[in-house]
Amino acid sequence: MTSAESGTTVVVVTWRGAAHLTACLDALAAQSRPHRTLVVDNASADGTAALLAAHPSRPEVLRLRRNTGYAGAMARALDRVTTPRIAWLNDDAAPEPTWLATLEDTLDNQPLAAAVTSRLELPDGRTQSTGVRLTADGHGADLAEPSTEVFGFCGGAALLRTEAVRAVGGVPASFFCYYEDTDTAWRLRLAGWHVVAAPAARVRHLHGASTNPGSPQFHRWNERNRLLMLLRCAPAAVAVRELARFAVLTALLPLRRTRPKAANFDPALRLHVLAEVAVRLPATLRERGRVTRIAALRRGAIWEAWAGL
């Protein structure tokens, strides 16, 4: 089977990734299973374009005129994918040679599953993620050990059924970065699909090579997108409760003598998040209506089954 005949398109989103993108492309070229590689370049200006043009694997490249973030780039890629499966892969991730074959075989053996998540390992060997769980306050949190209880997939390295993703509304491009994977998992589960884990599909992940986890920008996207995800997908009572809790804590923080130093406890950043959520609220509620129309299961049933595990 040639790459053109493959059933999977591996989508790699990059932004200023010249320092680590070669390792990712080399690892994809070494895969035991043929596939199509599509690299979405978010208007990089660090030599990424030349690197892509020179790489011997000759990946297909979609170069965007502006940085649309991981979510925006993945949404654009989905429009171009013609294979039945689409893999999401970070540009700072290097999968083992059997990675794609393991994911494909797992998905083939799980007809009710629309997504299968990988095992991401940090350079020092520690496990970053074997899937995503849903916390009691609606966060998507990485699981560090293999588990049969996987709510969602980690977007850093996963395989999905293309038409299933399209049927539930695609990738939330407006999220820019973070929570696009957990939001997609929510909608897949509401539509009746399962999400499974393949711990044998191993990927070395630099984690944060393109973004800076813990930075104010990271926390802004993280907090905003969690709230937007809940407003789109979660039971109304949960979404309203978490939005109110966020707003009340924001109001009380200036009154505290001491507060945590993490950027997500900065009142100014939290007010910025609330303003962004307010501006997006009408569109988000329309999107909630669309999610309701494609849902085969109740939001409450998903929440009761998975929140807090």
Stockholm file with secondary structure:
# STOCKHOLM 1.0

chainA/1-309         MTSAESGTTVVVVTWRGAAHLTACLDALAAQSRPHRTLVVDNASADGTAALLAAHPSRPEVLRLRRNTGYAGAMARALDRVTTPRIAWLNDDAAPEPTWLATLEDTLDNQPLAAAVTSRLELPDGRTQSTGVRLTADGHGADLAEPSTEVFGFCGGAALLRTEAVRAVGGVPASFFCYYEDTDTAWRLRLAGWHVVAAPAARVRHLHGASTNPGSPQFHRWNERNRLLMLLRCAPAAVAVRELARFAVLTALLPLRRTRPKAANFDPALRLHVLAEVAVRLPATLRERGRVTRIAALRRGAIWEAWAGL
#=GR chainA/1-309 SS CCGGGCSEEEEEEESSCTTTHHHHHHHHHTCSSCCEEEEEECSCCSSHHHHHHHCTTCCEEEECSSCCHHHHHHHHHHTTCCSSEEEEEETTEEECTTHHHHHHHHHHTCTTEEEEEEEEECTTSCEEESCEEECTTSCEEECSSCCSCCCBCCTTEEEEEHHHHHHTTCCCGGGCSSSHHHHHHHHHHHTTCEEEEEEEEEEEECCSSSSCTTSHHHHHHHHHHHHHHHHHHSCHHHHHHHHHHHHHHHHHGGGCSCCCCSGGGCHHHHHHHHHHHHHHHHHHHHHHHHHHHHCSSCHHHHHHHHBTC
#=GC SS_cons         CCGGGCSEEEEEEESSCTTTHHHHHHHHHTCSSCCEEEEEECSCCSSHHHHHHHCTTCCEEEECSSCCHHHHHHHHHHTTCCSSEEEEEETTEEECTTHHHHHHHHHHTCTTEEEEEEEEECTTSCEEESCEEECTTSCEEECSSCCSCCCBCCTTEEEEEHHHHHHTTCCCGGGCSSSHHHHHHHHHHHTTCEEEEEEEEEEEECCSSSSCTTSHHHHHHHHHHHHHHHHHHSCHHHHHHHHHHHHHHHHHGGGCSCCCCSGGGCHHHHHHHHHHHHHHHHHHHHHHHHHHHHCSSCHHHHHHHHBTC
//
